[in-house]
Amino acid sequence: MDEIEAARKGAPEDEHYSPVNDGGAERRILARCLQASSRLYMFFARQTLEDAGSEGETAVRESVRRYGEWRGTEMREAHISLGEPVNVETLMRNWDSASTYVAKDEVQDQGSYAPHDVRFDVTYCPAALSWKEDGFHRWGHVYCDEFHQAAASAYHPDAMVTIPINMMKGDDRCAFRWVMPNRDEGDLSPRPPEERSELGDELSRLYTRTSDESEGMRLALTRTNRLLGGRYQTFVQALEARLPPERVRLVVERALERWSADRGSRLRQWFRQRGEPDPSGAIAWRELDLAPGFTWEARLREKDRRLLSAEILSTPLDDVWFTYGFGAWADLFWRTSFPALFRAVYPGSDVSVETDADGALRGLQVGR
């Protein structure tokens, strides 16, 4: 039997995904995905500041704004294709990240919602937990302020957000208010059909409403996994706009290596605390913070004496990078991050990565 079959615990033979609601893993993996993305920003920001000084500060701020603009634009496209009106209530009820999913009791059940005015408090934020743990308060606060406003403005030119109470300033919660001051009645109706786009139609499938908790979590995981690809892309683009090419590559390689080694060390420590100092490759695959066992189309097989042998058919990250012609940097992402990650999980292991002509991940081998 293939190793992945045991890990799936009875999933259908032709299914490439693991069930998300298996053994409480969904909350754990959701939080890991969110924290992997927030730590990517942290490691990239620190590396940029370390290597580029004042130029680096400008690049970090620009990366946050680019990321917000990218997400706000994509959410607008998706929501138009869903047939939803473009206003702040739609934005918050159809947010792209799993952050609102893990905090939905606060954000959805206890918030105040109207098309032009949404208010809610957040007391649990995986990103804030990551940043506070590492003393990243200042740049975490910069992110919260600049990202959310950039996303709001890109989504709708009349939208704005305030966060007067913010955990990154030492407060016990984040108090969000999203408003559209002009209160245009046209914002209450869906946009005209001619505004729909091919990209919006593709993205809208990730927002499908479902009563199936497992499928809802898988979609939230997929959107969040995809966003990590966008965060990497927009940070690199900000660096390219501010630094010479050779410095950009150096910053990116160093940041990817440190981010990935940190993630691998955390995962290894988690296994050790559970009394599993040497987990199988299939189990490690399921616990990775990029959620490959839940959101990627992949096949894992035992081969020779390798810990892990994976054939990758598609990933949400590569979907982003292919759409925006980011292949060269995609190739660097996989070839730098996976070896650093798995060598931290399995010290002394041999890791090889295969990519295609577009830079997309196609194979992974981890051996002793």
N, C-alpha and C positions, 0 to 999 in steps of 0.2 A: 504494500500500500504506500502511495506517496505520502511524504511527511505532512504535507498540507492537509491531507484528508483527515488525519488524526486531529489536527488543530481545529478543523472546522466542526468537529463534533456532530457529524451527521448531516452536514449541508449537502444539497444535491450535487451529483458528480460533475455536472456541467456548469456549476456556479463558480465564478471567479472571486466572489466576495465572501467574507465571513459574516455571520449574523452579528449585527451591532449590539443587540441587547443580550449578549451572552455573558452570564456570570457577573453582571454589574460593570463590565468593561467599558460600556459606553461613556459613563461620566468620566472615568479615568482617562480615556483616550481623547475625549473632547477637551478636557483641561490641558492635556499634554500638547495637543495640536495648537491651542491658543498660546500656551507658554512657549512653544518652539518658535512661533512667529514673533512674539514679543521679544524673545531673547535674540532672534536674528537681528532685529532692529538695534537692540542694545549692543551686541558684539560689533555690528557694522558701524554704529555711531562711535563707539569707543576707539575702534581701529582707525576710523577716519580722523578723529580728533587727535589721536596719538601721532599719526603720520602726516597730517596736513595742517595742523594748527588752526589759525583763524579762517583760512580757506575751508578747512574741514567743517567749522561751525556753520558756515553758509551752506555747504553741501548737505549737511545733516538736516537743516531746516527745509531746504529745498526738497529733499527726499520725502519728508513727511507730507509736504504740500502736494507733491506729485502723486503720492500714494492715495491721499484723500481725494484728489481730482479723479484719479483712475477709478477708484471704487464708487464715488458718487455718480460718475458717468455710466459705469456698467450697471449700477442699480437702476438708474433712470431707464436705460435701454430695456432691461429685464422687466421692469414694472409696466412700461408701455406695452410690451408684448403680452403681458398678463392681462391687459385690459383694465388696469387699475389707474385711478387718477394720480397725478404726480403732485403729492403734497406731503407734509411731514408725518402725517398719520400713516400713510402708505409706506413711507420710508422706514418708520420704526416697526411697523407690523410685518414688514418684509425685509428686515435687515439681512445683510449678506453673511455676517459672521455668526459662528455658534456662540459668541459671547452673550447674545440675548437669549439663546436657548438655555444656557446653564444658569442664567439669572432671570428666567422668564416669570417666576412668581413675583419678583419685584417689578420688572420692567413692564409686563403685560397685565398682571392681575392687580397690582397696586398703583399703577400709573394713571395719569389723567390724559385722555386722548380726544383730540378734535383735529379736523383737517389742517388748521392753521396754527395749532398750539398743542404741543405734547410735553408733559412733564413726568419725570420719574426719578427715583433714587436708586443707586446701585451700591450695595455693600460688599458684594463678592465679585472681584475682578481678577481673573488669572494673570492678566498682564501686570496689574499693579502689584500683585503678590511677587511676581518674578523680579520686578524692578526694585521694589522695596528691599527684598532679600539681598540684592547686590548693591544697595546704596545708589541707585540710578535715579534719584528723585528729580533732579533738575531737568534732565533730558526726557524723563518720563512725563513731566508736567508739560514741557514743550510739545511733546507728541500729542497729549490729550487736547491741548488748546488748538494747535495748528491743524492736526489731522481732521478733527470733527468739523471745524469751520470750512475747510477745503472740500470735504465730502458734501456738506450741506449745500454750498454754493454751486458745486458742479451738478448736484442733483436738481436744484431749482435755483435760479438767480435771486429769488426773493427769500430764500431760506437762510436762517442763521441759528447758531446754537450758543448758549452760555452754560458754563460749568462753574458757578461761583464757589461751590463747595467741592473740593477735589482731594481724593485720597493721596495724590502725589504731592500735596502741600501739607500733609499730615492730618487731614480731616478723617472722620470715621466713615465717610461715604462720598460718593460723587452725586451731585444734584444736577440733573440735566434738564434744560428747557430748550426745546426746538420750536421756533416760531417763524411765521411768514407774515410780516407786519401789514402788507397791503391787503390781505384777506380777499383776494380776487375770487369771485364766484366761479370763474373758469377752472380753478384748481380743484373743483369738486367733481368734475366729470372726467372720464377717461380721455386720453389724447386721441386725435384722429388716427384712423387705421394706417394712413400713408406715412405716419411717423415710425411705424414699426420697422425694425431692421433685422437682418439675418443674425447678427450677433445677439440682439435682444431675444429673438426666438430661441436661439440655442441656450442662452443663459436662463431663460424663463423655466426650462425644464428642471432646473435645480431648486426652484421655489414651489414645486408642486405641493399643494395641500393634501395631507393624507391623515387618516385616523390611525394608521399603523405606526406605533411608536418607534419600532425598529427602522422603518423606512424614513421616517422624519429625522431621526438621528443620523442616518447614513447621508441624507441630503445635506444636513447641517455640517457634517464632517467633510463632505466633498467640497462644499462652498469654502469652508475654512482652509482646507488643504490647498485649494486653488488660490486663495488670497495670499498664502505664503509665497507662492510663485510671483504674484504681483508685487509684493513687498520687496522681494529680491530684485525684480526687474526695475522698479522705479528708483530704488536706492542706487543701483549701478548707473542708471541713466542720469541721476543727479551728479554722481561722481564724474561721469564722462563730460558733463557740461561745465565742470569746475576745475578738473585736474588733467594733466597730461596723460596720455594713454598708458605709459609704463607705470605711472604711479597708481592709476586706477586698478590695473591688474594686480599690483602688489597688495593694495588695501583689500581687494576682494578675496584673494587667495588666503591672506592671513586671517581675515575675519571668518571665512568659511571654515578654515581648519580649527580655529579656537571655538567657534560656535558648535561645531560638530563633535569635537573632543569632549566638550562640556556636556553635551547631550548624551554621548555614549557613557561617560563616567556616571552621570545621574541614573541612567538605566541600569548599569551594572550594580550600583549601590542599591537600587530598588530591589533587584533580584536577590542580592546578598541578604538584605533585611528580611526577605521572604523565605530564606533558607534554600535558595536556588542559585548557588554561586556559578554554575555552569549550565545555563538553560539551553535547550535545543534551539537550533536555528529557526524552526517554525514558530516556537513560542516567542523568541525575541522579535521575530517579524511582526507578530500580532501586537506586541507591546510598543513598537516604534511610534514616536510622536508624529510622524507623517501619515499615520493610519493606513499603511499600504494594505494590510489585511482586510480593511473595511471599504476602502475607496478606490484602490487601484485595480486595474485588470491585470492579473499576474498569475503565473503558475509556479509553484514551488515543488521541487523534486529532490529526492535523495540521489546523490551522484558521487560515486567513489567514496572518499572519506570526508567530503566537504561538510562543513556545518550547515551551509546554506547555498542552494543553487536556485536562482530565480530567473524565469523568463518574463520580461515585462512587456505587456501589450500596450498599455496606456496609463498615464497618470494625470490627475487634474493640473499639476504644475506644468507638465509639458504641453497640455492643452493651451494654457495661457501663453507660454513662450512661442509656440508655433503660430498662434493667432497674431502675435505682435512681431514676428520675425526676430526672435531673440536667441536663435539657436547656438551661436558661439558661446554665449554666456551660460546657456543651459548646459552645454557640454562641460564647462568648467565647474559648474555647480555639482554635477553628479560625480565627476572624477576627483574632485577635492573633498567633498563632504562625506561620501560613503566610506572611503578608506579610513578617514579620521574617526568617524563614528564607530565603525565595527572594530577597529583596533583598540578602542577604549572599552568596548563591551567584552571583547575577547583578546586580551593582551597577547601579542606575538602572532596574531592571525595574519593570513595572507588574503588580501582583498583585491579583486579585479572587477572592473566596471566596463560594460559595453554600451556604447551609444550609437545612434544611426547618423546619417548625413545631416539631419536637422538638429542634432544635439540631444534628441530624446533618449531617455533611458530605455535600454532594451535587455540588459542582462546584468546580473550581479552574482558573484561567486565569493564565498567566504570559506576559507579552509585553515587548517592548523599549519 
